[in-house]
Amino acid sequence: MLGQKVRLSKLVNKDKKCVIAALDAGGFFGPYPGLIDLRSTCEKLRESDAILLEPGAIDICRDTFLTKNPPVLITRLNWNTDYCFQWQYSRSQTVKSLSPLSAISLGADIGVASLSINTMDEEVDSKNVEIFTEIIEQARKVGLPIIGEIYPPVKKYSENEFHKIIYTSCRIAAELGANAIKTFYTGSKFKEIVESVFVPILVLGGDKSKKDIHSLKQVEASINAGASGVVFGRNLYQAKNPLSFLRALKDIVNGNISAEKAVEKYDLS
């Protein structure tokens, strides 16, 4: 759909890669370190190519988007028990939280919808696919592009098992109609995922790293493997200097500098 292509092109295209600041953790954890003063954090990270917020936080952070050349506004359209680690849920259930039409009315350019599959429960898998595809269908009608979020059910995986589930799930999400995919970097085989999925792949930051260089090297590797950008949460807003870390991310993603040079340039750890 043309509307989806126009909106998504603000973020990624064949000549453009992106850095997205994910400031939506409060929707799963409540008050969260680095996001207690959400308005202030959002404003500090306005140099991001895009910012991901929960729907109720958009008005709180509105000043960041009411400026010249604002970041692209992304919001979340469903809620997934996989992300509520503090409550130790285990059934990977998803519910719709916002319609694509409402997302546009709030000012969003792009929506995020998670897809939990391989839960070992056919009923849960099929229900999650039903919710995901309903969002995709509604989004097409109003021209809102959807980033499909692939975050495997919480359990322990070997490296090969983790790669395989990401490899399979990303293709399924694209086949179901996602316009882009947000998921984990899986290591040396990650290029297989990029080559098997016909929409842009965005790599999430994952667990908080002890040193900036660890996260930045992963970013460099994922971009070299063909990723179209990164989506960073706590490794960004919990950094000692979030703005310097953001600028380092942007330099690496745009191919201007290596991870090691970025650490030196921005005085990171």
ROMIFI-514852 format. One record per residue: x, y, z of N, C-alpha, C, CB in turn; residue in one letter; chain. Coordinates in steps of 0.001 Angstrom, whole numbers. Glycine has a CB too. Layout:
N
R     n_u     n_v     n_w    ca_u    ca_v    ca_w     c_u     c_v     c_w    cb_u    cb_v    cb_w residuo cadena
R       X       Y       Z       X       Y       Z       X       Y       Z       X       Y       Z       A      A
...
% end
This chain:
269
R     n_u     n_v     n_w    ca_u    ca_v    ca_w     c_u     c_v     c_w    cb_u    cb_v    cb_w residuo cadena
R     830   -1181       0       0       0       0     877    1248       0    -946      -4    1208       M      A
R     497    2248    -802    1327    3438    -955    1513    4169     372     714    4377   -1984       L      A
R     424    4312    1149     540    5010    2420    1564    4373    3343    -794    5055    3102       G      A
R    1572    3038    3383    2541    2339    4218    3965    2573    3718    2231     841    4252       Q      A
R    4143    2541    2400    5479    2735    1833    5991    4142    2093    5467    2457     332       K      A
R    5114    5125    1960    5515    6518    2188    5957    6712    3636    4355    7483    1848       V      A
R    5162    6205    4574    5497    6382    5990    6756    5605    6376    4324    5938    6868       R      A
R    6889    4374    5876    8063    3577    6224    9337    4186    5641    7895    2138    5730       L      A
R    9220    4837    4474   10400    5431    3833   10984    6583    4649   10041    5924    2436       S      A
R   10204    7127    5578   10751    8151    6480   11796    7553    7406    9630    8801    7305       K      A
R   11729    6247    7568   12604    5550    8511   13709    4765    7816   11790    4618    9373       L      A
R   13325    3926    6861   14308    3110    6138   13942    3032    4659   14395    1687    6745       V      A
R   14958    2990    3831   14816    2672    2411   16163    2167    1927   14335    3921    1574       N      A
R   16335    1992     641   17572    1388     148   18806    2237     445   17468    1154   -1339       K      A
R   18607    3518     702   19736    4412     975   19772    4909    2415   19686    5592      43       D      A
R   18877    4420    3259   18754    4964    4609   18627    3859    5649   17554    5897    4695       K      A
R   19462    3952    6689   19348    3063    7839   18979    3912    9055   20680    2264    8082       K      A
R   18578    3276   10141   18004    4065   11236   18434    3589   12614   16509    4036   11152       C      A
R   18324    4516   13564   18477    4221   14987   17178    4632   15680   19726    4970   15607       V      A
R   16515    3680   16309   15255    3922   17001   15496    3840   18506   14162    2902   16554       I      A
R   15031    4854   19229   15076    4824   20701   13784    4203   21209   15278    6263   21300       A      A
R   13890    3060   21879   12716    2352   22404   12470    2791   23837   12909     807   22330       A      A
R   11456    3631   24031   11154    4182   25360    9816    3653   25874   11132    5726   25315       L      A
R    9499    2423   25538    8190    1851   25842    8200     833   26973    7637    1211   24621       D      A
R    9317     697   27685    9409    -337   28719    8406    -142   29847   10801    -365   29291       A      A
R    7988    1090   30076    7022    1342   31145    5700     641   30948    6781    2799   31270       G      A
R    5381     301   29707    4140    -412   29415    4150   -1854   29876    3866    -369   27953       G      A
R    5327   -2348   30268    5446   -3726   30740    6014   -3804   32162    6327   -4524   29789       F      A
R    6836   -2815   32532    7499   -2849   33838    7021   -1758   34796    8983   -2724   33651       F      A
R    6203    -836   34329    5851     308   35163    7020    1283   35220    5455    -150   36584       G      A
R    7180    2030   36330    8308    2961   36438    9628    2202   36272    8278    3709   37805       P      A
R   10487    2693   35401   11666    1927   35001   12883    2846   34981   11455    1264   33610       Y      A
R   14030    2394   35492   15224    3240   35527   15568    3805   34149   16407    2448   36068       P      A
R   15750    5100   34110   16037    5784   32850   14807    6364   32202   16697    4847   31897       G      A
R   13615    5887   32641   12358    6353   32050   11419    6942   33103   11664    5205   31322       L      A
R   11920    7183   34302   11059    7746   35346   10527    9105   34889   11834    7884   36693       I      A
R   11426    9967   34429   11031   11244   33830   11025   11049   32321   12001   12419   34256       D      A
R    9948   10476   31811    9887   10076   30413   10004   11271   29475    8597    9332   30141       L      A
R    9359   12367   29819    9413   13557   28966   10856   14027   28770    8565   14691   29573       R      A
R   11613   14058   29854   12997   14506   29790   13864   13552   28968   13564   14645   31195       S      A
R   13686   12245   29171   14458   11255   28416   14159   11350   26927   14157    9839   28922       T      A
R   12898   11492   26592   12495   11607   25190   13140   12834   24545   10959   11688   25074       C      A
R   13139   13932   25266   13711   15163   24738   15226   15036   24545   13394   16334   25670       E      A
R   15902   14378   25475   17351   14189   25359   17727   13360   24132   17892   13519   26615       K      A
R   16811   12468   23720   17108   11541   22619   16415   11939   21327   16698   10130   22996       L      A
R   16085   13216   21191   15356   13678   20009   16170   13549   18729   14935   15115   20193       R      A
R   17491   13333   18825   18312   13127   17634   18142   11725   17053   19774   13371   17964       E      A
R   17407   10871   17738   17105    9534   17190   16335    9678   15890   16291    8680   18207       S      A
R   16505    8716   15000   15725    8730   13759   14249    8494   14049   16247    7668   12777       D      A
R   13971    7736   15098   12586    7466   15517   12572    7173   17001   11969    6276   14719       A      A
R   11410    7366   17624   11229    7053   19030    9967    6205   19177   11141    8352   19890       I      A
R   10110    5100   19896    8997    4186   20150    8424    4469   21531    9453    2703   20036       L      A
R    7120    4776   21566    6422    5076   22815    5148    4264   22921    6106    6570   22915       L      A
R    4725    3999   24150    3394    3455   24362    2368    4561   24062    3234    2907   25829       E      A
R    1153    4199   23652     162    5211   23242     -91    6294   24289   -1141    4535   22918       P      A
R    -180    5906   25554    -486    6876   26598     638    7844   26888    -841    6169   27843       G      A
R    1844    7546   26394    3004    8413   26642    3201    9457   25547    4261    7571   26768       A      A
R    2475    9322   24444    2700   10225   23314    2408   11668   23694    1835    9815   22123       I      A
R    1301   11920   24348     963   13301   24701    1948   13875   25720    -464   13371   25257       D      A
R    2434   13043   26630    3419   13481   27616    4679   13986   26912    3767   12327   28588       I      A
R    5041   13331   25826    6284   13636   25105    6047   14477   23850    6989   12345   24723       C      A
R    4896   15088   23738    4505   15742   22492    5475   16818   22014    3159   16346   22657       R      A
R    6127   17537   22946    7000   18639   22529    8149   18163   21652    7554   19355   23747       D      A
R    8592   16911   21860    9675   16362   21042    9270   16233   19578   10103   15003   21580       T      A
R    7981   16050   19337    7497   15809   17975    6867   17053   17341    6487   14678   17984       F      A
R    6748   18138   18121    6166   19376   17597    7266   20381   17288    5158   19977   18601       L      A
R    8299   19902   16608    9442   20725   16265    9806   20502   14805   10640   20413   17183       T      A
R   10733   21311   14302   11216   21134   12934   12039   19855   12856   12056   22360   12473       K      A
R   11794   19052   11837   12499   17783   11621   12457   16869   12854   13949   18058   11238       N      A
R   11265   16544   13336   11156   15679   14521   11494   14234   14178    9741   15757   15118       P      A
R   11782   13419   15187   11958   11983   14921   10633   11362   14486   12505   11253   16178       P      A
R   10725   10260   13773    9538    9490   13407    8916    8943   14692    9892    8328   12405       V      A
R    7597    9023   14784    6893    8543   15979    6345    7137   15720    5738    9518   16373       L      A
R    6739    6207   16584    6293    4820   16505    5552    4489   17793    7495    3843   16277       I      A
R    4456    3754   17681    3754    3330   18897    3375    1854   18819    2496    4188   19119       T      A
R    3095    1303   19982    2836    -139   20106    1335    -409   20048    3433    -694   21427       R      A
R     960   -1490   19335    -445   -1791   19093    -952   -3028   19827    -666   -1965   17634       L      A
R     -61   -3800   20440    -528   -4927   21243     324   -5085   22495    -507   -6221   20421       N      A
R    -138   -5927   23397     508   -6124   24702     744   -7610   24879    -363   -5546   25880       W      A
R    1968   -7960   25287    2405   -9346   25270    2936   -9750   26642    3478   -9560   24192       N      A
R    2423  -10829   27195    2864  -11255   28528    4328  -11701   28549    1982  -12387   29025       T      A
R    4902  -12020   27404    6314  -12424   27358    7226  -11360   27954    6735  -12715   25921       D      A
R    6820  -10096   27863    7712   -9000   28241    7604   -8625   29713    7420   -7792   27395       Y      A
R    6659   -9191   30433    6488   -8871   31864    7322   -9841   32696    4975   -8943   32286       C      A
R    8638   -9692   32621    9535  -10638   33274    9318  -10705   34777   10966  -10271   32987       F      A
R    8932   -9569   35373    8813   -9514   36831    7699  -10407   37362    8571   -8090   37275       Q      A
R    6745  -10762   36511    5628  -11594   36953    5786  -13047   36510    4319  -11035   36423       W      A
R    6827  -13330   35753    7182  -14699   35368    6034  -15430   34666    7608  -15484   36596       Q      A
R    5370  -14716   33784    4346  -15363   32965    4996  -16401   32054    3564  -14316   32127       Y      A
R    4213  -17385   31621    4807  -18457   30825    3960  -18874   29621    5045  -19650   31696       S      A
R    2832  -18166   29366    1937  -18627   28304    1990  -17793   27028     542  -18641   28812       R      A
R    2780  -16718   27008    2989  -15923   25790    1688  -15448   25158    3768  -16729   24779       S      A
R     811  -14899   25948    -479  -14446   25431    -423  -12972   25040   -1581  -14674   26471       Q      A
R   -1160  -12648   23964   -1162  -11310   23397   -2584  -10773   23325    -516  -11309   22006       T      A
R   -2721   -9462   23562   -4010   -8802   23368   -3780   -7514   22572   -4705   -8500   24742       V      A
R   -4772   -7102   21821   -4690   -5812   21121   -4824   -4688   22142   -5798   -5693   20016       K      A
R   -4041   -3638   21962   -4115   -2503   22880   -4461   -1187   22176   -2801   -2354   23611       S      A
R   -4309   -1124   20855   -4596     106   20113   -4849    -247   18653   -3424    1130   20240       L      A
R   -5845     376   18045   -6102     135   16625   -5148     978   15772   -7581     459   16271       S      A
R   -4824     536   14565   -4008    1349   13666   -4604    2726   13397   -3816     627   12364       P      A
R   -5922    2810   13274   -6556    4110   13052   -6321    5037   14243   -8066    3939   12803       L      A
R   -6448    4509   15447   -6200    5322   16635   -4735    5741   16717   -6599    4556   17899       S      A
R   -3837    4856   16281   -2410    5198   16283   -2157    6412   15384   -1555    3988   15811       A      A
R   -2776    6427   14208   -2620    7566   13302   -3208    8830   13915   -3287    7276   11952       I      A
R   -4342    8695   14584   -4972    9865   15201   -4105   10442   16317   -6352    9495   15753       S      A
R   -3255    9603   16928   -2336   10063   17967   -1072   10685   17377   -1962    8907   18882       L      A
R    -917   10578   16054     240   11165   15394    1311   10184   14993     833   12169   16264       G      A
R    1076    8892   15207    2101    7895   14892    2287    7740   13389    1739    6548   15510       A      A
R    3541    7513   13001    3885    7235   11606    3966    5740   11338    5208    7897   11244       D      A
R    4247    4966   12377    4494    3530   12257    3986    2841   13525    6018    3234   12026       I      A
R    3527    1588   13388    3106     807   14541    4002    -400   14745    1665     364   14381       G      A
R    4059    -875   15977    4767   -2113   16306    3756   -3128   16821    5894   -1861   17364       V      A
R    3836   -4351   16312    2989   -5440   16792    3865   -6664   17023    1837   -5756   15780       A      A
R    3814   -7215   18221    4610   -8404   18515    3883   -9655   18050    4919   -8495   20016       S      A
R    4676  -10678   17730    4121  -11973   17338    4840  -13063   18120    4256  -12208   15799       L      A
R    4141  -13692   19051    4708  -14801   19820    4189  -16116   19260    4358  -14673   21329       S      A
R    5107  -16904   18732    4769  -18231   18221    5813  -19223   18737    4707  -18238   16650       I      A
R    5597  -20495   18451    6427  -21561   19000    6329  -21577   20531    7898  -21385   18553       N      A
R    5102  -21373   21025    4869  -21356   22469    4638  -22757   23031    3677  -20471   22794       T      A
R    4596  -23752   22153    4290  -25137   22503    2820  -25320   22862    5164  -25589   23662       M      A
R    1999  -24357   22488     561  -24443   22718    -130  -23988   21438     114  -23573   23957       D      A
R    -759  -24917   20730   -1351  -24586   19434   -2418  -23505   19547   -1948  -25827   18805       E      A
R   -3192  -23551   20613   -4264  -22578   20781   -3696  -21166   20979   -5155  -22968   21973       E      A
R   -2645  -21072   21795   -2020  -19768   22022   -1375  -19257   20740    -971  -19856   23148       V      A
R    -644  -20115   20033     -24  -19710   18771   -1057  -19198   17780     746  -20874   18161       D      A
R   -2128  -19945   17608   -3130  -19559   16606   -3833  -18266   17001   -4162  -20680   16421       S      A
R   -4078  -18072   18298   -4700  -16831   18751   -3769  -15641   18542   -5093  -16938   20226       K      A
R   -2496  -15828   18821   -1538  -14743   18617   -1406  -14379   17142    -176  -15132   19178       N      A
R   -1437  -15368   16268   -1406  -15097   14825   -2680  -14367   14400   -1248  -16417   14020       V      A
R   -3801  -14773   14955   -5064  -14108   14629   -5014  -12624   14995   -6232  -14792   15357       E      A
R   -4532  -12316   16175   -4436  -10920   16612   -3461  -10149   15730   -3995  -10840   18086       I      A
R   -2330  -10759   15440   -1312  -10106   14602   -1858   -9790   13210     -64  -10999   14484       F      A
R   -2533  -10756   12598   -3032  -10541   11241   -4220   -9576   11211   -3433  -11870   10618       T      A
R   -4991   -9515   12285   -6049   -8506   12363   -5449   -7103   12363   -6910   -8718   13625       E      A
R   -4368   -6932   13106   -3675   -5640   13126   -3119   -5311   11745   -2537   -5648   14170       I      A
R   -2513   -6302   11095   -1956   -6099    9753   -3049   -5665    8778   -1274   -7389    9248       I      A
R   -4183   -6338    8816   -5283   -6016    7899   -5810   -4606    8137   -6421   -7030    8054       E      A
R   -6025   -4247    9406   -6516   -2912    9729   -5496   -1846    9342   -6845   -2811   11221       Q      A
R   -4215   -2157    9511   -3156   -1192    9195   -3090    -908    7697   -1800   -1710    9686       A      A
R   -3298   -1941    6882   -3311   -1726    5430   -4396    -738    5032   -3517   -3053    4690       R      A
R   -5544    -846    5652   -6684      -2    5285   -6424    1472    5561   -7923    -448    6035       K      A
R   -5603    1771    6563   -5352    3176    6914   -3939    3633    6546   -5579    3385    8402       V      A
R   -3149    2740    5943   -1823    3124    5466    -753    3224    6532   -1915    4409    4781       G      A
R    -920    2485    7632      69    2509    8702    1014    1317    8559    -622    2497   10088       L      A
R    2313    1534    8361    3236     394    8297    3403    -260    9655    4597     837    7766       P      A
R    3600   -1566    9641    3733   -2332   10887    5104   -3002   10962    2613   -3393   10994       I      A
R    5787   -2743   12071    7014   -3471   12389    6617   -4694   13208    8046   -2565   13170       I      A
R    6859   -5867   12671    6579   -7098   13405    7718   -7397   14363    6363   -8280   12439       G      A
R    7376   -7598   15612    8392   -7802   16649    8479   -9288   16998    8064   -6960   17919       E      A
R    9651   -9847   16786    9873  -11275   17069   10752  -11403   18303   10528  -12003   15848       I      A
R   10130  -11877   19387   10800  -12045   20673   10369  -13418   21179   10433  -10877   21707       Y      A
R   11224  -14423   21064   10812  -15789   21384   10300  -15947   22812   11963  -16725   21164       P      A
R    9404  -16900   23044    8933  -17184   24399   10099  -17358   25362    8056  -18436   24408       P      A
R    9917  -16868   26575   11009  -16854   27543   11331  -18269   28020   10653  -15958   28737       V      A
R   12478  -18761   27592   13019  -20029   28065   14464  -20105   27611   12189  -21250   27534       K      A
R   15181  -21129   28003   16584  -21240   27629   16715  -21941   26274   17376  -22004   28715       K      A
R   17560  -21372   25432   17817  -21933   24104   19322  -22103   23919   17220  -21023   22984       Y      A
R   19709  -23098   23154   21092  -23147   22695   21245  -22088   21606   21482  -24582   22165       S      A
R   22466  -21775   21248   22697  -20755   20213   22031  -21148   18898   24206  -20541   19994       E      A
R   22132  -22410   18525   21526  -22867   17270   20001  -22851   17344   22015  -24277   16930       N      A
R   19449  -23256   18498   17994  -23226   18662   17470  -21798   18565   17589  -23848   20010       E      A
R   18181  -20872   19188   17754  -19472   19177   17773  -18925   17753   18660  -18618   20092       F      A
R   18845  -19204   17032   18921  -18742   15637   17784  -19331   14808   20282  -19123   15012       H      A
R   17523  -20615   14994   16505  -21284   14185   15115  -20699   14422   16495  -22776   14487       K      A
R   14769  -20422   15689   13437  -19890   15959   13295  -18468   15423   13146  -19918   17462       I      A
R   14368  -17680   15514   14330  -16323   14950   14241  -16398   13422   15589  -15507   15385       I      A
R   15036  -17268   12828   15055  -17456   11377   13660  -17816   10861   16068  -18555   10989       Y      A
R   13009  -18750   11529   11679  -19199   11105   10613  -18137   11375   11308  -20501   11820       T      A
R   10634  -17567   12569    9578  -16637   12979    9603  -15343   12178    9709  -16320   14455       S      A
R   10797  -14846   11854   10883  -13612   11067   10259  -13802    9685   12351  -13162   10928       C      A
R   10511  -14941    9077    9926  -15192    7750    8415  -15308    7847   10516  -16473    7124       R      A
R    7932  -15965    8896    6484  -16094    9082    5842  -14716    9236    6170  -16972   10315       I      A
R    6435  -13855   10059    5888  -12512   10272    5849  -11719    8973    6713  -11759   11318       A      A
R    6885  -11840    8164    6910  -11146    6868    5844  -11716    5931    8309  -11260    6217       A      A
R    5697  -13026    5927    4689  -13662    5077    3272  -13250    5498    4835  -15194    5134       E      A
R    3091  -12982    6786    1776  -12567    7286    1499  -11090    7032    1672  -12854    8773       L      A
R    2509  -10354    6563    2261   -8981    6131    3012   -7880    6838     873   -8710    6263       G      A
R    3939   -8198    7754    4720   -7147    8415    5544   -6389    7379    5645   -7749    9509       A      A
R    5653   -5086    7552    6404   -4238    6617    7878   -4151    6973    5811   -2844    6585       N      A
R    8220   -4498    8193    9596   -4570    8673    9592   -5508    9878   10169   -3135    9047       A      A
R   10769   -5939   10291   10885   -6872   11409   11872   -6331   12433   11326   -8268   10917       I      A
R   11504   -6423   13693   12395   -6080   14809   12701   -7365   15561   11749   -4998   15765       K      A
R   13990   -7692   15720   14326   -8945   16389   15748   -8927   16900   14128  -10121   15451       T      A
R   16212  -10059   17414   17542  -10182   17981   18603  -10437   16906   17561  -11297   19006       F      A
R   19800   -9987   17187   20977  -10418   16435   21332  -11816   16943   22195   -9403   16603       Y      A
R   21542  -12752   16026   21754  -14140   16441   23191  -14625   16259   20834  -15035   15673       T      A
R   24101  -13721   15926   25493  -14127   15786   25920  -14323   14351   25729  -15380   16540       G      A
R   26854  -15223   14151   27517  -15380   12856   26568  -15790   11724   28612  -16402   12978       S      A
R   25425  -16382   12068   24485  -16817   11042   23395  -15766   10750   23839  -18122   11469       K      A
R   23499  -14605   11345   22429  -13614   11229   22144  -13225    9777   22787  -12375   12027       F      A
R   23155  -13239    8940   22960  -12865    7537   21930  -13759    6865   24284  -12935    6777       K      A
R   21828  -15014    7315   20816  -15930    6772   19407  -15371    6978   20936  -17320    7434       E      A
R   19188  -14755    8122   17870  -14179    8425   17592  -13003    7505   17789  -13733    9905       I      A
R   18570  -12116    7369   18407  -10947    6491   18098  -11382    5068   19674  -10071    6510       V      A
R   18807  -12388    4583   18642  -12836    3196   17350  -13600    2977   19807  -13701    2791       E      A
R   16757  -14139    4046   15543  -14944    3885   14267  -14131    4061   15549  -16085    4872       S      A
R   14396  -12897    4515   13231  -12048    4775   13261  -10875    3808   13210  -11547    6255       V      A
R   12146  -10626    3156   12089   -9640    2076   11645   -8256    2536   11162  -10124    1005       F      A
R   11717   -7999    3836   11430   -6674    4380   12614   -6271    5266   10071   -6663    5192       V      A
R   12746   -4981    5598   13885   -4549    6425   13910   -5227    7791   13849   -3042    6613       P      A
R   15126   -5550    8244   15331   -6153    9559   15984   -5129   10476   16201   -7439    9458       I      A
R   15375   -4918   11642   15903   -4013   12657   16314   -4833   13870   14855   -2925   13048       L      A
R   17502   -4585   14393   18044   -5388   15490   17842   -4678   16812   19534   -5682   15268       V      A
R   17288   -5379   17793   17070   -4776   19108   18320   -4894   19977   15875   -5438   19810       L      A
R   18398   -4012   20973   19603   -3932   21790   19777   -5067   22776   19607   -2664   22526       G      A
R   18677   -5631   23264   18768   -6772   24167   19144   -6406   25585   19753   -7741   23644       G      A
R   19718   -7365   26306   20071   -7177   27712   21074   -6044   27883   20638   -8468   28296       D      A
R   21055   -5436   29065   21985   -4342   29362   23410   -4873   29376   21642   -3673   30719       K      A
R   24267   -4279   28570   25673   -4675   28505   26476   -3971   29592   26263   -4360   27119       S      A
R   27505   -4642   30078   28360   -4042   31103   29228   -2937   30512   29244   -5112   31757       K      A
R   29597   -3084   29244   30423   -2077   28580   29781   -1661   27251   31858   -2618   28344       K      A
R   29891    -386   26927   29323     133   25686   29868    -585   24460   29594    1616   25571       D      A
R   31142    -920   24491   31777   -1528   23321   31102   -2840   22935   33261   -1768   23590       I      A
R   30593   -3588   23915   29949   -4865   23612   28704   -4649   22749   29576   -5603   24913       H      A
R   27875   -3686   23141   26672   -3380   22361   27035   -2822   20988   25784   -2381   23117       S      A
R   28026   -1947   20961   28382   -1282   19705   28996   -2263   18695   29361    -132   19978       L      A
R   29757   -3228   19188   30304   -4242   18280   29194   -5102   17689   31321   -5128   19014       K      A
R   28173   -5392   18493   27030   -6139   17968   26303   -5335   16895   26061   -6506   19101       Q      A
R   26164   -4046   17119   25540   -3178   16116   26343   -3213   14823   25427   -1727   16638       V      A
R   27641   -3074   14934   28504   -3092   13756   28361   -4407   12993   29965   -2874   14162       E      A
R   28339   -5508   13724   28212   -6824   13083   26860   -6977   12398   28403   -7943   14114       A      A
R   25789   -6523   13040   24451   -6678   12459   24286   -5817   11211   23377   -6315   13491       S      A
R   24839   -4607   11230   24765   -3744   10046   25592   -4343    8908   25262   -2310   10379       I      A
R   26766   -4866    9221   27596   -5510    8192   26904   -6730    7599   28951   -5918    8778       N      A
R   26018   -7364    8384   25277   -8535    7902   24028   -8156    7113   24887   -9415    9072       A      A
R   23724   -6853    7049   22601   -6419    6223   21413   -5847    6953   22146   -7531    5434       G      A
R   21487   -5696    8281   20377   -5090    9014   20154   -3654    8547   20644   -5126   10533       A      A
R   18903   -3208    8617   18549   -1860    8169   18556    -835    9300   17188   -1880    7520       S      A
R   18869   -1272   10495   18908    -349   11621   18843   -1088   12938   17772     647   11530       G      A
R   18781    -302   14020   18747    -880   15357   17667    -201   16188   20120    -749   16045       V      A
R   17181    -933   17182   16168    -426   18118   16731    -624   19526   14764   -1170   17938       V      A
R   17129     468   20168   17819     375   21449   16994     981   22568   19171    1060   21372       F      A
R   16900     225   23681   16206     685   24864   17175     974   25988   15186    -332   25303       G      A
R   17246      47   26976   18026     321   28191   19502     541   27939   17866    -803   29152       R      A
R   20091    -104   26924   21498     162   26638   21726    1595   26178   22007    -800   25586       N      A
R   20665    2240   25727   20740    3638   25315   20390    4578   26461   19812    3889   24136       L      A
R   19162    4489   26998   18764    5490   27985   19346    5258   29375   17278    5528   28080       Y      A
R   19931    4073   29615   20630    3843   30877   22145    4014   30737   20315    2451   31396       Q      A
R   22596    4441   29570   24024    4685   29366   24477    5846   30245   24326    4981   27873       A      A
R   25769    5895   30530   26308    6979   31350   26057    8316   30675   27816    6779   31601       K      A
R   26207    8350   29356   25902    9552   28583   25042    9134   27393   27215   10283   28110       N      A
R   23714    9121   27559   22833    8613   26498   23003    9311   25150   21411    8745   26932       P      A
R   23213   10629   25157   23330   11339   23890   24603   10944   23152   23305   12846   24123       L      A
R   25706   10802   23871   26948   10363   23236   26804    8944   22684   28114   10427   24237       S      A
R   26130    8092   23454   25914    6720   22996   25036    6714   21742   25264    5868   24116       F      A
R   23998    7552   21718   23131    7658   20546   23923    8096   19320   21985    8641   20815       L      A
R   24768    9088   19480   25561    9574   18343   26532    8509   17852   26332   10842   18730       R      A
R   27065    7714   18782   27930    6604   18384   27143    5579   17570   28559    5935   19625       A      A
R   25933    5257   18038   25080    4324   17300   24825    4822   15886   23749    4118   18031       L      A
R   24493    6087   15751   24172    6640   14441   25383    6603   13515   23662    8072   14582       K      A
R   26556    6893   14049   27765    6841   13222   28037    5423   12728   28973    7362   14011       D      A
R   27862    4441   13613   28121    3048   13224   27084    2565   12223   28125    2132   14459       I      A
R   25814    2835   12495   24736    2379   11617   24865    2969   10221   23381    2744   12209       V      A
R   25323    4199   10140   25474    4848    8845   26815    4565    8179   25301    6324    9001       N      A
R   27603    3667    8782   28849    3237    8165   29962    4252    8206   28601    2875    6778       G      A
R   29859    5214    9134   30864    6270    9189   32080    5903   10020   30254    7516    9734       N      A
R   31928    4886   10875   32958    4634   11877   32800    3213   12431   32879    5685   13022       I      A
R   33893    2633   12905   33822    1317   13541   33396    1467   14994   35182     585   13448       S      A
R   33033     361   15610   32638     394   17015   33786     887   17895   32179    -996   17473       A      A
R   34987     398   17644   36129     798   18458   36432    2283   18296   37355     -27   18089       E      A
R   36341    2791   17081   36569    4219   16847   35472    5057   17498   36635    4514   15338       K      A
R   34247    4537   17502   33129    5265   18108   33336    5398   19616   31789    4552   17811       A      A
R   33806    4335   20258   34077    4387   21694   35113    5472   21995   34570    3010   22206       V      A
R   36148    5536   21158   37188    6535   21336   36666    7947   21059   38368    6226   20428       E      A
R   35925    8104   19979   35424    9417   19584   34485   10018   20613   34720    9322   18260       K      A
R   33602    9197   21193   32576    9698   22103   32895    9440   23574   31255    9074   21765       Y      A
R   34123    9003   23844   34585    8784   25217   33656    7833   25972   34686   10120   25962       D      A
R   33397    6687   25358   32542    5668   25965   33410    4591   26593   31579    5052   24919       L      A
R   32771    3605   27203   33544    2568   27910   33645    1289   27089   32906    2258   29271       S      A
% end
